[in-house]
Amino acid sequence: MTLRGGPAVEAGMLAGVAASGGALLIAGLWTPIAGVLVTAVELWEISSNAKDPLAHILLGTLAAALVLLGPGGWSVDARLFGWKRINLR
């Protein structure tokens, strides 16, 4: 579905979801949820749009790494829930 010859509505919604997930990652708020969201959007972009997959692979990999690493020490998540430290013996 398109609006008056413009880009598809689905593409605009997908870009909005990616932008909101990126903003949450930059702010450090809901890091695991936002990272999974951005990773899913980038995987969708890789599978549906084969023009330049390298940029989407990079962004998806970075978002997945942030999910696994968690928020940083100066993030909003760390201020709200505390910074988790793992001590190895």
C-alpha positions as CSV (number, residue, x, y, z in Angstrom):
1,M,0.0,0.0,0.0
2,T,1.3,3.4,-0.9
3,L,0.2,6.9,-0.1
4,R,-0.1,9.2,-3.2
5,G,2.9,7.7,-5.1
6,G,5.2,7.9,-2.1
7,P,7.1,5.1,-0.5
8,A,5.2,2.1,0.9
9,V,3.6,2.5,4.3
10,E,5.3,-0.7,5.5
11,A,8.7,0.7,4.7
12,G,7.9,3.9,6.7
13,M,6.7,1.9,9.7
14,L,9.8,-0.3,9.6
15,A,12.0,2.8,9.5
16,G,10.1,4.3,12.4
17,V,10.5,1.1,14.5
18,A,14.2,1.0,13.7
19,A,14.7,4.7,14.5
20,S,12.9,4.3,17.9
21,G,14.9,1.2,18.7
22,G,18.1,3.1,17.8
23,A,17.1,6.0,20.0
24,L,16.4,3.7,22.9
25,L,19.9,2.1,22.4
26,I,21.6,5.5,22.3
27,A,19.8,6.5,25.5
28,G,20.5,3.2,27.2
29,L,16.9,2.6,28.0
30,W,15.4,-0.9,27.8
31,T,18.6,-2.1,26.2
32,P,17.8,-5.8,25.7
33,I,14.4,-5.1,24.3
34,A,15.6,-2.3,22.0
35,G,18.5,-4.5,20.8
36,V,16.3,-7.4,19.9
37,L,14.0,-5.0,18.1
38,V,16.8,-3.5,16.0
39,T,18.3,-6.9,15.3
40,A,14.9,-8.2,14.1
41,V,14.4,-5.1,11.9
42,E,17.8,-5.4,10.3
43,L,17.3,-9.2,9.7
44,W,14.0,-8.2,7.9
45,E,15.8,-5.6,5.9
46,I,18.5,-8.1,4.9
47,S,15.9,-10.7,3.7
48,S,13.6,-8.3,1.9
49,N,16.0,-5.8,0.4
50,A,19.1,-7.2,-1.2
51,K,20.6,-4.0,-2.6
52,D,23.2,-3.4,0.1
53,P,23.1,-6.0,2.8
54,L,26.5,-5.2,4.4
55,A,25.2,-2.1,6.3
56,H,22.2,-4.0,7.6
57,I,24.5,-6.9,8.7
58,L,26.7,-4.5,10.5
59,L,23.8,-2.8,12.4
60,G,22.2,-6.1,13.2
61,T,25.4,-7.5,14.6
62,L,26.1,-4.4,16.7
63,A,22.6,-4.5,18.1
64,A,22.9,-8.2,18.9
65,A,26.2,-7.5,20.7
66,L,24.6,-4.8,22.8
67,V,21.9,-7.3,23.8
68,L,24.5,-9.7,24.9
69,L,26.7,-7.1,26.7
70,G,23.9,-5.2,28.3
71,P,23.8,-1.5,29.1
72,G,26.8,0.5,30.0
73,G,27.7,2.1,33.3
74,W,26.3,5.5,32.3
75,S,23.1,4.3,30.7
76,V,19.6,5.0,32.0
77,D,19.1,1.3,32.7
78,A,22.2,1.3,34.9
79,R,20.8,4.3,36.8
80,L,17.3,2.7,37.2
81,F,18.3,-0.9,37.9
82,G,21.9,-0.7,39.0
83,W,25.0,-1.7,37.2
84,K,25.6,-5.5,37.3
85,R,29.1,-6.6,37.9
86,I,30.3,-10.2,37.5
87,N,33.2,-11.2,39.6
88,L,35.2,-14.2,38.5
89,R,37.4,-16.2,40.9
